[in-house]
Amino acid sequence: MLCTSIQERPELKLVSHGRKVTLIGRPVPEIEGLVGATGLSPLIGCSVVTGDPGLISAFVERWHRETSTFHLLVGELTITLDDVSSLLHLPISGAFHSFHALSMDEAIFLLTELLEVSAEEARAETTRSHGAYVRLGWVRDIYEMRCKARRWIVAARAYLLHLVGCTLFANKSATYVHVVHLKAFRDLGQSGGYAWGVAALVHMYDQLDEASRTTT
């Protein structure tokens, strides 16, 4: 059954956001404290530019969606919260922030409220992205503009949205980030209380479930 699955699967596309993280660089000194207080700073240095497609494909082929485990010759293995804590150095205790799908109007409202863009600009970007998403390149532009305007809290939100879009909540579009993740940065003082490691693991499980489908 496994051999049949491998033969039927189209070639997997491996996308790495390491270069995108490098493009935005480390946060400017004025927002280093704001970013650090969220507990997400370790993600800045964890991205890789290249990867091993064969190795990743092999793990994807052995992912079992019903049990969230890899079926290997040595037995069943899974990714645990301890792994997330040890490898990504993210907090695994605290409040859990749940994300739900946004309508276009809700996404536009969040962008205007938290990134201080005009409703027209927000609508144009979400229309171009065909949903409640924005391009990572667009977020980088917003970050640079808010830094120039010395709007440090807004700049920190843009930086963090770009960071999690390239790391914790990356998706197979390779270009877009969900606007919904911006909600976690409405109050930056509260953002540090979230169990980011738990959210990362849940998202990883979901993405492995999707990648393990033979049609993906």
N, C-alpha and C positions, 0 to 999 in steps of 0.2 A: 504493500500500500504506500509506503514511504517513497519507493522508487517511482511509482506511478505519479505521485504528487510532484516529485522533482521534475519529471519529464513534461508534465502538463503546465507547470508554472512558467509564466513569462519571466524574462530576465529582470531581476530586481535592480532598481535604480538607487544607488547609494548617494545620499546628499549629506554634506558636512557644512555646518555654519561657522566653522572656525575662522574663515576669512572675514565673514561679516562681523564677528565679534572684534576682530583685529581692526576692521575699518572704523568702528566707533571708538575703539581704544578704551583706556581706563577712564573712569569718570574724572571730570575736572576737579581740582582741589575744593572748590566751593560746594560740591555735592558729595564728596567722598564720605562724609559722616552720615548723610541721609541714606546713601546706598548701603553703607556698612551696617546701619541700624536695622535694615530689613533682614539681615542674615543671608543675603544672596550674593555677597561679594565673592565667595569661593567659585562661583560659576564663571567669573571673568577669565580664569585661567584653566578651566577644565575642558574647553572645546578643542577638538582635533581638526586639522585641516584635511587630512586624508584618512582612509580606513581600509580595511581588508574586505572587499566585497564577498569573496569566497567564504571567509570565516563567518561574517554576519549572516550570509544566506544560509549557511549550515545551521546556525542557531535558530534562525527563523523557521527553517524546515522542521525543526525538532520541538517547536513550541506547541504545547497542548492547551487549547483555548479553554477547555472545560475545567482544568485544574490549575491553570496559570503556572505551568512548570515546563522545563526542558526535559524531554525524554532522551537521555544519553545512555551510552553503553554501561556507564558506571551506576546508572539509576536515575531517579528524578531529582532535578535541581531547580531552584527558583531564585529570583532576585528578592531580597528581603530588605526591610527597613534598616537593618544593621549595615547591609551593603551600601545603601544610599547614604547613610550617615558617614561611613568610613571612606567612601570614594568621593562623594560630592561635598561632604562636610556641611550638610544642611540640617537644620533643626527638624527632628522627627516628633517632637511633642509641642503642644500648643493648640490653638484654635484651628479648625479645618474650614478653609474657605471653599465653598462650593460654587462652581461656575455653571451657568445655564445659557442656553442659546439666546441670542439677542435678535430683535427685529432691527431693520435698517434704521428706524427712527430712534430706537434705544441706543444704537451704536453711535449715531450722529450726536445725540445728546451727551454721551460720555466724552466724545472727542472734543466737543465745544466746551464742556465744563472742566475737564481735567487737563487737556492739552492746549486750551485756549485758542483753538482754531475757529474760523468762522463756520457757520452752518453750511454755507455754500461750498467751502473747501472740504468740509467733512463729507458732505453728500457726494461731491465729485470723486473723492477718493474711494468711498465705499461702493459707489456705482462702478468705478473702474475695476474694483476688486471683486465685484459680483457678490456682495454679501457683507456681513458684519466683520469685515477684515480690513486691514491696511497693509500696504507694502512695507517691508523692513527698511528699504531705502528711503521711503517717505518719512518713517519715524526718525531715521538718522537726520534728515533735513530739519525736522521739527526740533529735535534736540539741539542742533547747532544754532538754530535761530533763537531758541529760548535762552541759550547760554549767552549769546550776543546781547540779548535784551536784559540779561541778569535776572531772569525769572527762574530762580534756582529750584524751587519746589516743582515747577512744571517741567523743567529740564530733567530733574531726577526721575519724574514719572515716565518721561519719554525714554530715558536711558534704561530704566528697569523693564519697561514693556519690550524694548528691543532685546534686552538680555534674556528674559524668559522666553521670548519668541524664538531665539536662536538656540536655546538649551532645554529648559524644563518642558516647555510646551511646543517644541518644534513639531511641524506636521509635514506631510509628504508634498505639500505645495512647493516647498523650498523657497518661497517668496513672501508669503503672507503670515501675519500674526493675527489671532482673534482679538478683537477689540475688548471682549469680555474680560480679559486678563487685566485690563487697565483698572477695573473696579477694585482690585486688591491693593491699588496704590492711591486710592482716594485720600486716605489718612495714612501718611507715611509712618507716623508714630505707632499706628496699630499694625502695620505690615510686618513688623518684626515679631509679632506674637503668633504668626501663622506657622503651622507645621508644614513647611515647604517640602520636606522630604516625603511626607505622605502624599501630597498632591503630585509630586514627581513620579512616585511609584505607581499611583493609580493611572496617570497619563501613560506611563510606559507600558503597563499591562494592556491598556486599550489599544495602543499603537501596535504592540506585538500581535494582539488578536487580529487587527486589521491586516498586518503584513503577512500573517500566516495563511490567509485565504489564498487559494490557488489563483483567484482572479486578480489579485493585487500585483 
